[in-house]
Amino acid sequence: MDSDTGLQLHFATALLPGGWADEVRITVIDGLIATIETGARVAPGDERHAVAIPGLPNLHSHAFQRGMAGLAEVRGASDDSFWTWREIMYRFVDRLSPDDLTAIAAMAYVEMLESGFTRVGEFHYLHHDRDGGAFADPAAMSVAIMAAADASGIALTHLPVFYAHAGFGGTAPGAGQRRFLHDIDGFARLLDAARDAARALPDAVVGIAPHSLRAVAPGELAALEGLGRSGPVHIHIAEQLREVEDCLAWSGARPVAWLLDHAAVDDRWCLVHATHMTDDETTRLAASGAVAGLCPITEANLGDGLFPADTFLAAGGRYGVGSDSNVRIDATEELRLLEYGQRLARRGRNLLAEGPGGSTGGALYRAALAGGGQALGATAALRVGAPADIVGLDAGHPSLLARRGDALLDGLVFAAGRGAIDRVWRRGRSVVVGGRHVARDAVAGRYRAVLRDILA
C-alpha cells in the first residue's frame, strides 16, 4: 500500500517533535512527509481534519496468538501461570499453515491500526511445518507474516526468532517446540531469505530475536550478535519468577544481570518484559541505552508482575509498549494499564508524568513513540522525511471536547481510548476511516473461515 503523489492534509492542531502546533499542513509525496507548515491557512485541495498525532509503534507482537484470544481463561487442575498458558499455545500453534497464519495476522494488524498502532515488531518464532520439518522456502512463515502486513498496510519490523533449547543449560527441546527450532546455520539461511522477502514491503525493517536465555545458549547468543548486522535485537527476559530462579540455579546470576555481563547490550536492543529485576539490574539496564519492551495487557493476563518503572525512569530508562499475545489489541489501553499498574503498586496517581504539572497521557505517549521507534529501527514522529503514519482524532468525542495540547492525550489515554480514533494514514494512505479499517470485512471474513476450521 502506498499513497498518491502530492496529498495535502490540514489539521487544526498536530503533535510535532517540538510540541503541539496549530494550523498544520502536511504534504505527502510517495508515502513520505515532504513538508510541514505551521500556522498555515487552509488552501484549495487540502484535506481538512481536526487533530493529528503520530502513530504508535507496537514493539512486541506474536500475531498468531490473536487466534487463541480467550481460549486460556478456564482454570486448570493446578495453579495457572504463564507455564500452563504456554501448553495451550503449543496445542494451538500445532495446527497453523502459512495461509492460516496470514489470515490470523492480518486480523491482528487490522485491529492494531484501528487502535492507533502503525508499525508492529513481529517477534516471529513459528518457522517450520506442522511436523517440525523445514519448508522448501525457509522463510515461508515469515513471508506469511509479510503478506498480512501488506494486506493490512501496517509497517513491519520483522524479528525472526532463534530458538534452540527448552531451558537453561541447553536442555533438549520438547515436542511442542518443534516448529520453532534452528541451529545457527539454518537460522542464517532464514535471515537471508526473510531479508530478501522484506524488500517487497515499503520501509520494512528486519532484525533478530534470540528468544530468551532459556532457549539460546551462550555460544549461540554470541554468534547471533554477528548475524544481526546493525538491526534491532529483541529478547524475552525476566518475565516470570521461575525464569529468574532457573537462571540463578544455572549461572548464579539473574537474567538481566547475566545478559548485561555477557552481551554487548546497547541502544539496538529491546529487553521484552524485564519484569523481575533488582534495583541494580534496573539502573544498569537504563544506562545501557536499551529499550524496555512493556506489554501491560499480556503481563496482566498472564499474571507476570509489574515492571519497576519508578527506578527505571529515575535512571533515565527508555520504554515502549507492545501487544504481545494479542489477547486484546488496544494501543491506549496498553498505556493506561501501564500507569494504572504503577498506581496500584505504589498507591499514588500520575506516577509516570514528568514532574509537577506534567501530563501523564502526554508522558506515556511520547515515551512510547520514542522508545518504540528506537526498538523497531524506525522513525515514530511527524517530521519531514518520515513515513506519513498519522492518527487523526475525533475532536468532537465527548472525552476530547474543549481540550488542547497534552490534555488531548490525557483524554485519549484515560477516557476516550480507541473510540476517539477517526482516521489512520499509513504512508499517507487512509487505512482507517471512521474508526474502521477499510479492508476489515474481507480480512475478518478470511479470519472467521480459518478459525472455524482450526477450532472445529
Buried (B, 14 or more C-beta within 10 A) or exposed (E): BBBEEEBBBBBBBBBBBEEBBEBBBBBBBBBBBBEBBBEBEEEEEBBEBBBBBBBBBBBBBBBBBBBBBEBBEEEEEEEBBBEBBEEBBBEBBBEBBBEBBBBBBBBBBBBBBBBBBBBBBBBBBBBBBEEBEBEEEBBBBBBBBBBBBBBBBBBBBBBBBBBBBBBBEBBEBEEBBBBBBBEBEBBBEBBEBBBEBBEEBBBBBBBBBBBBBBBBBBEBBEBBBEBBEEBBBBBBBBBBBEBBEBBBEBBEBBBBBBBBEBBEBEEBBBBBBBBBBBEEBBBBBBEBBBBBBBBBBBBBBBEBBBBBBBBBBEBEBBBBBBBBBBBBBBBBBBBBBBBBBBBEBEEEEBBBBEEEEEBBBBBBBBBBBBBBBBBBBBBBBBEEEBBBBBBBBBBEBEBBEEBEBBBBBBBBBBBBBBBBBBBBBBBBBBBBEEBEBBBBEEBBEBBEEBBEEBEE
